[in-house]
Amino acid sequence: MKDYHINLFYSEEDGGYIADIPDLPGCSAFGATPEEALREVLVAKQAWIDAAKESGREIPVPRYRPVVYQVVGD
């Protein structure tokens, strides 16, 4: 199984890096560095999945594929 895609970008407005997982609504994190944002979003991903399991919500399968993957392949 493929894992969830993570977007990672710098936000001028927030003055740091944002990481988000499009397949998990609301799952995002902030960090002063790209590495910190990535570490934090991995923690957020696990918390999102744990909360979904506890509440009986469906956990989406990884589906998000940025256009770049469609152009260059996996």
Number of C-alpha atoms within 10 A of each C-alpha: 5 7 8 18 16 18 14 19 14 17 11 8 6 11 11 16 20 24 24 25 21 17 17 19 10 12 20 23 21 23 19 13 13 17 13 17 23 22 15 18 25 19 14 19 19 12 13 18 16 13 13 14 12 8 8 9 10 9 14 12 12 15 12 13 13 10 9 9 9 9 8 7 7 7
